[in-house]
Protein backbone atom coordinates (compact mmCIF):
# COMPACT_ATOMS: atom_id res chain seq x y z
CA UNK A 1 0.00 0.00 0.00
CA UNK A 2 1.10 3.55 -0.54
CA UNK A 3 1.16 6.09 2.26
CA UNK A 4 -2.15 6.66 4.04
CA UNK A 5 -4.36 9.57 3.10
CA UNK A 6 -4.62 12.54 5.42
CA UNK A 7 -8.35 11.76 5.58
CA UNK A 8 -8.34 8.23 6.98
CA UNK A 9 -11.97 7.44 6.10
CA UNK A 10 -10.94 7.76 2.43
CA UNK A 11 -8.47 4.90 3.01
CA UNK A 12 -11.23 2.87 4.63
CA UNK A 13 -13.46 3.35 1.59
CA UNK A 14 -10.74 2.30 -0.84
CA UNK A 15 -9.88 -0.73 1.29
CA UNK A 16 -13.54 -1.69 1.37
CA UNK A 17 -13.71 -1.70 -2.44
CA UNK A 18 -10.51 -3.73 -2.63
CA UNK A 19 -11.78 -6.27 -0.13
CA UNK A 20 -15.11 -6.65 -1.90
CA UNK A 21 -13.43 -7.21 -5.26
CA UNK A 22 -11.17 -9.86 -3.72
CA UNK A 23 -14.20 -11.53 -2.16
CA UNK A 24 -15.96 -11.57 -5.51
CA UNK A 25 -12.85 -13.12 -7.05
CA UNK A 26 -12.88 -15.93 -4.49
CA UNK A 27 -16.57 -16.66 -5.05
CA UNK A 28 -16.27 -16.58 -8.84
CA UNK A 29 -13.27 -18.91 -8.72
CA UNK A 30 -15.13 -21.39 -6.54
CA UNK A 31 -18.28 -21.27 -8.67
CA UNK A 32 -16.35 -22.12 -11.81
CA UNK A 33 -14.38 -24.92 -10.15
CA UNK A 34 -17.49 -26.39 -8.56
CA UNK A 35 -19.57 -26.16 -11.71
CA UNK A 36 -17.02 -28.13 -13.74
CA UNK A 37 -16.74 -30.67 -10.91
CA UNK A 38 -20.54 -30.98 -10.87
CA UNK A 39 -20.51 -31.50 -14.63
CA UNK A 40 -17.91 -34.24 -14.38
CA UNK A 41 -19.67 -35.96 -11.49
CA UNK A 42 -23.19 -35.31 -12.87
CA UNK A 43 -24.03 -33.83 -9.49
CA UNK A 44 -27.36 -32.03 -9.94
CA UNK A 45 -27.58 -31.04 -6.28
CA UNK A 46 -24.26 -29.27 -6.36
CA UNK A 47 -25.29 -27.62 -9.64
CA UNK A 48 -28.40 -26.20 -7.99
CA UNK A 49 -26.33 -24.73 -5.17
CA UNK A 50 -24.02 -23.03 -7.65
CA UNK A 51 -26.96 -21.57 -9.58
CA UNK A 52 -28.35 -20.13 -6.33
CA UNK A 53 -24.95 -18.65 -5.43
CA UNK A 54 -24.79 -16.40 -8.45
CA UNK A 55 -26.97 -13.80 -6.78
CA UNK A 56 -24.17 -13.15 -4.26
CA UNK A 57 -21.93 -11.96 -7.08
CA UNK A 58 -24.69 -9.84 -8.60
CA UNK A 59 -25.24 -8.14 -5.26
CA UNK A 60 -21.53 -7.65 -4.68
CA UNK A 61 -21.09 -6.01 -8.07
CA UNK A 62 -23.98 -3.66 -7.40
CA UNK A 63 -22.56 -2.82 -3.98
CA UNK A 64 -19.11 -2.10 -5.42
CA UNK A 65 -20.57 0.15 -8.11
CA UNK A 66 -22.65 2.10 -5.62
CA UNK A 67 -19.78 2.56 -3.19
CA UNK A 68 -17.39 3.52 -5.97
CA UNK A 69 -19.78 6.19 -7.22
CA UNK A 70 -20.06 7.64 -3.73
CA UNK A 71 -16.25 7.70 -3.41
CA UNK A 72 -15.95 9.55 -6.72
CA UNK A 73 -18.65 12.04 -5.72
CA UNK A 74 -17.34 12.62 -2.21
CA UNK A 75 -13.57 12.41 -2.58
CA UNK A 76 -12.90 13.32 -6.18
CA UNK A 77 -10.05 10.83 -6.27
CA UNK A 78 -6.99 11.68 -8.34
CA UNK A 79 -4.19 9.75 -10.03
CA UNK A 80 -3.80 6.16 -8.78
CA UNK A 81 -6.71 6.57 -6.34
CA UNK A 82 -8.96 7.29 -9.30
CA UNK A 83 -7.52 4.36 -11.23
CA UNK A 84 -8.12 2.21 -8.15
CA UNK A 85 -11.82 3.12 -8.05
CA UNK A 86 -12.30 2.72 -11.81
CA UNK A 87 -10.44 -0.59 -11.64
CA UNK A 88 -12.75 -1.89 -8.92
CA UNK A 89 -15.80 -1.08 -11.06
CA UNK A 90 -14.37 -2.78 -14.14
CA UNK A 91 -13.04 -5.86 -12.37
CA UNK A 92 -16.32 -6.34 -10.50
CA UNK A 93 -18.12 -6.36 -13.86
CA UNK A 94 -15.73 -9.00 -15.23
CA UNK A 95 -16.05 -11.16 -12.12
CA UNK A 96 -19.83 -10.94 -12.25
CA UNK A 97 -19.66 -12.28 -15.81
CA UNK A 98 -17.31 -15.07 -14.72
CA UNK A 99 -19.96 -16.03 -12.15
CA UNK A 100 -22.57 -16.10 -14.93
CA UNK A 101 -20.37 -18.47 -16.91
CA UNK A 102 -20.10 -20.78 -13.90
CA UNK A 103 -23.85 -20.61 -13.41
CA UNK A 104 -24.43 -21.45 -17.07
CA UNK A 105 -22.19 -24.51 -16.83
CA UNK A 106 -24.09 -25.61 -13.72
CA UNK A 107 -27.39 -25.24 -15.57
CA UNK A 108 -26.19 -27.66 -18.23
CA UNK A 109 -25.32 -30.38 -15.70
CA UNK A 110 -28.89 -31.72 -15.75
CA UNK A 111 -29.10 -31.65 -19.54
CA UNK A 112 -25.88 -33.59 -19.97
CA UNK A 113 -26.75 -36.00 -17.17
CA UNK A 114 -27.53 -39.56 -18.23
CA UNK A 115 -26.07 -39.36 -21.70
CA UNK A 116 -22.86 -41.28 -22.09
CA UNK A 117 -20.06 -38.75 -21.84
CA UNK A 118 -16.92 -39.71 -23.65
CA UNK A 119 -14.18 -39.77 -21.00
CA UNK A 120 -11.55 -37.94 -23.02
CA UNK A 121 -13.92 -35.06 -23.76
CA UNK A 122 -14.78 -34.58 -20.11
CA UNK A 123 -11.10 -34.78 -19.25
CA UNK A 124 -10.42 -32.19 -21.93
CA UNK A 125 -13.03 -29.91 -20.42
CA UNK A 126 -11.54 -30.39 -16.98
CA UNK A 127 -8.13 -29.54 -18.29
CA UNK A 128 -9.46 -26.44 -20.00
CA UNK A 129 -11.09 -25.33 -16.77
CA UNK A 130 -7.84 -25.90 -14.87
CA UNK A 131 -6.08 -23.54 -17.26
CA UNK A 132 -8.84 -20.94 -16.89
CA UNK A 133 -8.87 -21.24 -13.11
CA UNK A 134 -5.09 -20.84 -12.98
CA UNK A 135 -5.43 -17.68 -15.05
CA UNK A 136 -8.20 -16.44 -12.77
CA UNK A 137 -6.25 -17.24 -9.62
CA UNK A 138 -3.10 -15.56 -10.88
CA UNK A 139 -4.89 -12.47 -12.05
CA UNK A 140 -6.54 -12.18 -8.63
CA UNK A 141 -3.11 -12.52 -7.03
CA UNK A 142 -1.88 -9.79 -9.36
CA UNK A 143 -4.82 -7.68 -8.16
CA UNK A 144 -3.95 -8.06 -4.50
CA UNK A 145 -0.28 -7.21 -5.13
CA UNK A 146 -1.03 -4.61 -7.85
CA UNK A 147 1.63 -6.29 -9.93
CA UNK A 148 1.76 -5.03 -13.50
CA UNK A 149 4.37 -7.69 -14.29
CA UNK A 150 2.15 -10.55 -13.10
CA UNK A 151 -0.86 -9.03 -14.89
CA UNK A 152 1.09 -8.88 -18.13
CA UNK A 153 2.09 -12.55 -17.74
CA UNK A 154 -1.54 -13.59 -17.34
CA UNK A 155 -2.43 -11.71 -20.49
CA UNK A 156 0.36 -13.36 -22.45
CA UNK A 157 -0.87 -16.83 -21.47
CA UNK A 158 -4.44 -16.54 -22.71
CA UNK A 159 -3.55 -18.19 -26.03
CA UNK A 160 -2.99 -21.50 -24.23
CA UNK A 161 -6.67 -21.59 -23.30
CA UNK A 162 -7.66 -20.57 -26.80
CA UNK A 163 -5.56 -23.35 -28.37
CA UNK A 164 -6.95 -25.93 -25.99
CA UNK A 165 -10.48 -24.72 -26.69
CA UNK A 166 -9.96 -24.99 -30.43
CA UNK A 167 -8.79 -28.58 -30.14
CA UNK A 168 -11.70 -29.47 -27.84
CA UNK A 169 -14.05 -27.87 -30.33
CA UNK A 170 -12.70 -30.13 -33.09
CA UNK A 171 -13.03 -33.20 -30.90
CA UNK A 172 -16.64 -32.44 -30.01
CA UNK A 173 -17.43 -31.88 -33.65
CA UNK A 174 -15.89 -35.20 -34.61
CA UNK A 175 -17.82 -36.96 -31.91
CA UNK A 176 -21.10 -35.47 -33.05
CA UNK A 177 -20.46 -36.56 -36.63
CA UNK A 178 -19.71 -40.08 -35.54
CA UNK A 179 -23.07 -40.55 -33.91
CA UNK A 180 -25.96 -38.07 -34.05
CA UNK A 181 -27.17 -39.31 -30.66
CA UNK A 182 -24.18 -37.49 -29.17
CA UNK A 183 -25.27 -34.15 -30.55
CA UNK A 184 -27.41 -33.05 -27.62
CA UNK A 185 -24.82 -33.73 -24.92
CA UNK A 186 -21.93 -32.54 -27.05
CA UNK A 187 -23.68 -29.26 -27.82
CA UNK A 188 -24.00 -28.62 -24.11
CA UNK A 189 -20.38 -29.53 -23.57
CA UNK A 190 -19.46 -27.20 -26.41
CA UNK A 191 -21.22 -24.34 -24.66
CA UNK A 192 -19.47 -25.27 -21.42
CA UNK A 193 -16.13 -25.17 -23.22
CA UNK A 194 -17.05 -21.80 -24.73
CA UNK A 195 -17.99 -20.53 -21.26
CA UNK A 196 -14.64 -21.59 -19.89
CA UNK A 197 -12.84 -19.98 -22.78
CA UNK A 198 -14.76 -16.76 -22.03
CA UNK A 199 -13.61 -16.94 -18.42
CA UNK A 200 -10.07 -16.82 -19.77
CA UNK A 201 -10.99 -13.70 -21.72
CA UNK A 202 -12.36 -12.07 -18.58
CA UNK A 203 -9.12 -12.93 -16.77
CA UNK A 204 -7.31 -11.15 -19.59
CA UNK A 205 -9.58 -8.10 -19.25
CA UNK A 206 -8.88 -8.03 -15.54
CA UNK A 207 -5.14 -8.29 -16.23
CA UNK A 208 -5.35 -5.25 -18.50
CA UNK A 209 -7.29 -3.33 -15.85
CA UNK A 210 -4.68 -4.20 -13.21
CA UNK A 211 -1.89 -3.08 -15.50
CA UNK A 212 -3.65 0.25 -15.97
CA UNK A 213 -4.28 0.60 -12.23
CA UNK A 214 -0.62 -0.01 -11.45
CA UNK A 215 0.99 2.03 -14.20
CA UNK A 216 -1.58 4.46 -15.59
CA UNK A 217 -0.73 3.16 -19.05
CA UNK A 218 -2.57 0.79 -21.28
CA UNK A 219 -1.11 -2.57 -22.23
CA UNK A 220 -0.29 -2.07 -25.85
CA UNK A 221 -0.05 -4.37 -28.79
CA UNK A 222 -2.32 -7.11 -29.99
CA UNK A 223 -3.01 -9.65 -27.33
CA UNK A 224 -2.26 -13.27 -28.23
CA UNK A 225 -5.18 -15.00 -29.89
CA UNK A 226 -5.33 -18.76 -30.26
CA UNK A 227 -9.07 -19.24 -30.70
CA UNK A 228 -9.38 -20.55 -34.25
CA UNK A 229 -12.85 -22.03 -33.89
CA UNK A 230 -14.37 -19.36 -36.09
CA UNK A 231 -12.76 -21.08 -39.09
CA UNK A 232 -13.17 -24.70 -38.05
CA UNK A 233 -15.51 -26.67 -40.34
CA UNK A 234 -17.02 -30.10 -39.84
CA UNK A 235 -15.54 -31.44 -43.05
CA UNK A 236 -12.11 -30.09 -42.33
CA UNK A 237 -11.22 -32.09 -39.23
CA UNK B 1 1.15 -0.44 -3.40
CA UNK B 2 3.50 -0.63 -6.35
CA UNK B 3 1.96 2.33 -8.12
CA UNK B 4 3.31 4.65 -5.45
CA UNK B 5 6.70 4.58 -7.14
CA UNK B 6 7.89 6.73 -9.97
CA UNK B 7 7.12 5.07 -13.27
CA UNK B 8 7.43 1.60 -11.78
CA UNK B 9 6.82 -0.31 -14.97
CA UNK B 10 8.04 1.98 -17.69
CA UNK B 11 10.05 -0.92 -19.10
CA UNK B 12 6.82 -2.80 -19.72
CA UNK B 13 5.38 -0.23 -22.08
CA UNK B 14 6.27 -1.79 -25.42
CA UNK B 15 5.87 1.39 -27.41
CA UNK B 16 5.86 4.61 -25.46
CA UNK B 17 4.79 6.67 -28.48
CA UNK B 18 1.48 4.87 -28.60
CA UNK B 19 0.81 5.38 -24.91
CA UNK B 20 -1.93 7.76 -23.80
CA UNK B 21 -1.08 11.23 -25.02
CA UNK B 22 -3.04 13.28 -22.44
CA UNK B 23 -3.12 16.28 -24.78
CA UNK B 24 0.68 16.58 -24.92
CA UNK B 25 0.75 16.91 -28.70
CA UNK B 26 -1.83 19.69 -28.63
CA UNK B 27 0.21 21.61 -26.03
CA UNK B 28 3.45 21.10 -27.91
CA UNK B 29 1.99 22.86 -30.95
CA UNK B 30 1.43 26.08 -29.04
CA UNK B 31 4.06 28.76 -29.14
CA UNK B 32 5.71 29.82 -25.90
CA UNK B 33 4.41 33.12 -24.54
CA UNK B 34 6.42 33.24 -21.32
CA UNK B 35 9.67 31.39 -20.78
CA UNK B 36 11.30 31.15 -17.35
CA UNK B 37 14.88 29.93 -17.11
CA UNK B 38 16.49 29.10 -13.77
CA UNK B 39 14.42 31.62 -11.84
CA UNK B 40 15.37 31.93 -8.17
CA UNK B 41 13.84 34.31 -5.66
CA UNK B 42 15.36 35.42 -2.37
CA UNK B 43 13.57 37.29 0.39
CA UNK B 44 16.63 38.73 2.18
CA UNK B 45 18.82 35.74 2.98
CA UNK B 46 16.01 33.23 2.58
CA UNK B 47 15.65 31.53 -0.78
CA UNK B 48 11.99 31.06 -1.68
CA UNK B 49 12.33 29.72 -5.20
CA UNK B 50 15.00 27.45 -6.64
CA UNK B 51 15.99 27.47 -10.33
CA UNK B 52 12.52 27.26 -11.84
CA UNK B 53 12.43 26.73 -15.58
CA UNK B 54 9.12 26.44 -17.37
CA UNK B 55 7.48 27.39 -20.65
CA UNK B 56 4.02 28.95 -20.52
CA UNK B 57 2.07 28.11 -23.69
CA UNK B 58 0.27 30.86 -25.59
CA UNK B 59 -3.54 31.10 -25.39
CA UNK B 60 -3.88 28.32 -22.88
CA UNK B 61 -4.48 28.14 -19.15
CA UNK B 62 -1.52 27.07 -17.05
CA UNK B 63 -2.22 26.19 -13.42
CA UNK B 64 0.32 26.38 -10.60
CA UNK B 65 -0.52 24.07 -7.72
CA UNK B 66 1.22 23.12 -4.50
CA UNK B 67 0.93 23.42 -0.74
CA UNK B 68 1.06 26.80 1.00
CA UNK B 69 4.51 28.31 0.95
CA UNK B 70 5.66 26.21 -2.01
CA UNK B 71 6.61 29.25 -4.07
CA UNK B 72 3.81 29.22 -6.64
CA UNK B 73 2.56 32.74 -5.83
CA UNK B 74 6.14 34.00 -5.54
CA UNK B 75 6.82 32.68 -9.02
CA UNK B 76 3.57 34.15 -10.36
CA UNK B 77 4.55 37.56 -9.03
CA UNK B 78 7.88 37.36 -10.86
CA UNK B 79 6.06 37.31 -14.18
CA UNK B 80 4.88 40.93 -13.88
CA UNK B 81 7.70 41.98 -11.54
CA UNK B 82 5.39 42.40 -8.56
CA UNK B 83 8.25 41.14 -6.38
CA UNK B 84 10.05 44.41 -7.15
CA UNK B 85 7.71 46.07 -4.69
CA UNK B 86 8.69 43.76 -1.83
CA UNK B 87 11.51 45.01 0.37
CA UNK B 88 14.60 42.76 0.19
CA UNK B 89 13.26 40.56 -2.61
CA UNK B 90 15.80 39.56 -5.24
CA UNK B 91 15.10 37.66 -8.45
CA UNK B 92 17.74 35.63 -10.30
CA UNK B 93 17.56 33.84 -13.62
CA UNK B 94 15.64 35.00 -16.65
CA UNK B 95 12.02 35.49 -17.60
CA UNK B 96 11.14 36.26 -21.19
CA UNK B 97 7.82 37.56 -22.50
CA UNK B 98 7.66 37.00 -26.26
CA UNK B 99 11.41 36.44 -26.17
CA UNK B 100 12.10 39.74 -24.40
CA UNK B 101 13.83 39.76 -20.99
CA UNK B 102 11.34 41.36 -18.59
CA UNK B 103 14.10 42.14 -16.06
CA UNK B 104 16.01 44.15 -18.64
CA UNK B 105 16.79 47.49 -16.89
CA UNK B 106 15.61 49.43 -19.92
CA UNK B 107 12.17 47.84 -19.76
CA UNK B 108 9.27 50.01 -18.60
CA UNK B 109 7.71 48.16 -15.67
CA UNK B 110 4.44 50.08 -15.94
CA UNK B 111 4.11 49.02 -19.56
CA UNK B 112 5.00 45.42 -18.58
CA UNK B 113 2.17 45.34 -16.05
CA UNK B 114 -0.25 46.47 -18.74
CA UNK B 115 0.90 43.54 -20.88
CA UNK B 116 0.79 41.15 -17.93
CA UNK B 117 -2.39 41.85 -15.96
CA UNK B 118 -3.21 40.48 -12.57
CA UNK B 119 -6.30 39.38 -10.67
CA UNK B 120 -6.01 38.78 -6.94
CA UNK B 121 -7.50 36.45 -4.39
CA UNK B 122 -9.85 39.00 -2.90
CA UNK B 123 -11.76 41.17 -5.35
CA UNK B 124 -10.28 44.65 -4.97
CA UNK B 125 -12.23 47.16 -7.06
CA UNK B 126 -11.24 50.80 -6.71
CA UNK B 127 -13.63 52.82 -4.53
CA UNK B 128 -15.05 54.32 -7.70
CA UNK B 129 -17.89 53.62 -10.08
CA UNK B 130 -18.02 50.44 -12.15
CA UNK B 131 -17.32 52.59 -15.22
CA UNK B 132 -14.31 54.29 -13.67
CA UNK B 133 -12.88 50.99 -12.41
CA UNK B 134 -12.56 49.83 -16.01
CA UNK B 135 -11.76 53.18 -17.66
CA UNK B 136 -9.02 54.13 -15.19
CA UNK B 137 -6.27 51.86 -16.56
CA UNK B 138 -6.70 52.69 -20.24
CA UNK B 139 -6.86 56.39 -19.37
CA UNK B 140 -3.59 56.53 -17.39
CA UNK B 141 -1.89 54.43 -20.05
CA UNK B 142 -3.06 56.99 -22.63
CA UNK B 143 -5.05 54.40 -24.53
CA UNK B 144 -8.25 56.46 -24.53
CA UNK B 145 -8.80 60.18 -24.93
CA UNK B 146 -12.46 60.86 -25.57
CA UNK B 147 -15.55 59.93 -23.63
CA UNK B 148 -16.74 57.82 -26.55
CA UNK B 149 -13.50 55.86 -26.55
CA UNK B 150 -13.80 55.31 -22.83
CA UNK B 151 -17.33 54.06 -23.24
CA UNK B 152 -16.26 51.68 -25.98
CA UNK B 153 -13.45 50.18 -23.89
CA UNK B 154 -15.62 49.90 -20.78
CA UNK B 155 -18.46 48.15 -22.59
CA UNK B 156 -16.25 45.75 -24.51
CA UNK B 157 -14.17 44.89 -21.41
CA UNK B 158 -17.28 44.30 -19.31
CA UNK B 159 -18.68 42.14 -22.09
CA UNK B 160 -15.49 40.07 -22.32
CA UNK B 161 -15.60 39.61 -18.56
CA UNK B 162 -19.21 38.41 -18.82
CA UNK B 163 -20.45 41.21 -16.56
CA UNK B 164 -21.98 43.79 -18.90
CA UNK B 165 -25.56 42.52 -18.90
CA UNK B 166 -25.63 42.45 -15.12
CA UNK B 167 -24.35 46.00 -14.66
CA UNK B 168 -25.34 47.91 -17.79
CA UNK B 169 -28.02 49.89 -15.94
CA UNK B 170 -25.79 50.93 -13.08
CA UNK B 171 -22.39 51.68 -14.61
CA UNK B 172 -22.04 54.76 -12.45
CA UNK B 173 -22.75 53.04 -9.17
CA UNK B 174 -19.79 52.04 -6.96
CA UNK B 175 -17.97 48.86 -7.93
CA UNK B 176 -17.84 47.89 -4.29
CA UNK B 177 -21.64 47.52 -4.30
CA UNK B 178 -21.45 44.40 -6.49
CA UNK B 179 -21.48 40.84 -5.21
CA UNK B 180 -18.13 39.10 -4.65
CA UNK B 181 -18.29 37.18 -7.90
CA UNK B 182 -19.31 40.29 -9.82
CA UNK B 183 -16.50 42.29 -8.19
CA UNK B 184 -14.02 39.62 -9.28
CA UNK B 185 -15.31 39.81 -12.84
CA UNK B 186 -15.05 43.60 -12.61
CA UNK B 187 -11.39 43.13 -11.67
CA UNK B 188 -10.96 40.84 -14.69
CA UNK B 189 -12.63 43.49 -16.89
CA UNK B 190 -10.23 46.07 -15.42
CA UNK B 191 -7.27 43.84 -16.28
CA UNK B 192 -8.57 43.22 -19.81
CA UNK B 193 -9.20 46.92 -20.45
CA UNK B 194 -5.53 47.74 -20.95
CA UNK B 195 -5.14 45.03 -23.59
CA UNK B 196 -2.86 42.54 -21.85
CA UNK B 197 -1.32 39.45 -23.44
CA UNK B 198 -1.03 37.52 -20.21
CA UNK B 199 -3.42 37.48 -17.24
CA UNK B 200 -2.11 36.25 -13.90
CA UNK B 201 -4.72 35.02 -11.44
CA UNK B 202 -3.77 34.40 -7.83
CA UNK B 203 -6.48 32.18 -6.36
CA UNK B 204 -9.22 34.18 -8.08
CA UNK B 205 -12.08 32.05 -6.74
CA UNK B 206 -11.04 31.27 -3.20
CA UNK B 207 -13.32 33.99 -1.79
CA UNK B 208 -16.29 33.02 -3.96
CA UNK B 209 -19.19 30.61 -3.62
CA UNK B 210 -19.47 27.62 -6.00
CA UNK B 211 -21.84 29.36 -8.42
CA UNK B 212 -19.68 32.49 -8.70
CA UNK B 213 -16.67 30.16 -9.02
CA UNK B 214 -18.30 28.28 -11.89
CA UNK B 215 -19.03 31.57 -13.68
CA UNK B 216 -15.39 32.65 -13.35
CA UNK B 217 -14.19 29.24 -14.53
CA UNK B 218 -16.45 29.47 -17.58
CA UNK B 219 -15.06 32.95 -18.19
CA UNK B 220 -11.47 31.71 -17.92
CA UNK B 221 -12.26 29.06 -20.52
CA UNK B 222 -13.57 31.77 -22.88
CA UNK B 223 -10.68 34.14 -22.19
CA UNK B 224 -8.04 31.61 -23.13
CA UNK B 225 -8.99 32.06 -26.78
CA UNK B 226 -7.41 35.49 -26.67
CA UNK B 227 -5.17 35.54 -23.63
CA UNK B 228 -2.46 33.50 -21.99
CA UNK B 229 -3.68 32.74 -18.50
CA UNK B 230 -1.72 31.60 -15.50
CA UNK B 231 -3.71 30.67 -12.44
CA UNK B 232 -2.55 29.82 -8.94
CA UNK B 233 -5.12 27.72 -7.14
CA UNK B 234 -5.44 25.65 -4.01
CA UNK B 235 -8.31 23.73 -5.53
CA UNK B 236 -6.90 20.80 -7.42
CA UNK B 237 -10.26 20.16 -8.98
CA UNK B 238 -10.24 23.72 -10.27
CA UNK B 239 -6.79 23.28 -11.76
CA UNK B 240 -7.96 20.04 -13.35
CA UNK B 241 -11.09 21.72 -14.71
CA UNK B 242 -9.74 24.95 -16.15
CA UNK B 243 -6.14 24.36 -17.19
CA UNK B 244 -4.42 22.65 -20.07
CA UNK B 245 -1.03 22.64 -18.41
CA UNK B 246 -0.25 22.15 -14.73
CA UNK B 247 2.92 22.80 -12.77
CA UNK B 248 3.37 21.41 -9.27
CA UNK B 249 5.58 23.33 -6.83
CA UNK B 250 6.94 22.05 -3.56
CA UNK B 251 9.37 23.72 -1.13
CA UNK B 252 10.35 26.32 -3.70
CA UNK B 253 11.03 23.80 -6.44
CA UNK B 254 9.10 23.10 -9.60
CA UNK B 255 8.65 19.37 -9.12
CA UNK B 256 6.69 18.42 -12.19
CA UNK B 257 4.92 20.10 -15.08
CA UNK B 258 2.98 18.70 -17.97
CA UNK B 259 -0.40 18.35 -19.63
CA UNK B 260 -3.11 18.71 -16.97
CA UNK B 261 -4.76 15.43 -17.91
CA UNK B 262 -1.51 13.60 -17.29
CA UNK B 263 -0.67 15.34 -14.02
CA UNK B 264 -4.04 14.42 -12.55
CA UNK B 265 -4.32 10.85 -13.81
CA UNK B 266 -0.76 9.63 -13.94
CA UNK B 267 1.84 11.97 -12.42
CA UNK B 268 5.45 10.84 -12.53
CA UNK B 269 6.84 12.21 -9.29
CA UNK B 270 5.85 10.69 -5.96
CA UNK B 271 5.57 14.15 -4.38
CA UNK B 272 3.05 15.21 -7.03
CA UNK B 273 1.17 11.97 -6.54
CA UNK B 274 1.07 12.34 -2.77
CA UNK B 275 -0.09 15.93 -2.99
CA UNK B 276 -2.91 15.50 -5.50
CA UNK B 277 -4.20 12.34 -3.84
CA UNK B 278 -4.27 13.96 -0.40
CA UNK B 279 -1.37 12.10 1.19
CA UNK B 280 0.92 14.97 2.09
CA UNK B 281 2.29 14.75 5.60
Interface residues (C-beta under 8 A of the other chain):
Chain A: X1 X2 X3 X4 X5 X6 X7 X10 X75 X76 X77 X78 X79 X80 X81 X82 X83 X145 X146 X147 X148 X149 X152 X211 X213 X214 X215 X216 X217 X218 X220 X221
Chain B: X1 X2 X3 X4 X7 X8 X9 X10 X12 X13 X14 X15 X18 X19 X20 X236 X237 X240 X264 X265 X266 X267 X273 X274 X276 X277 X278 X279 X280 X281
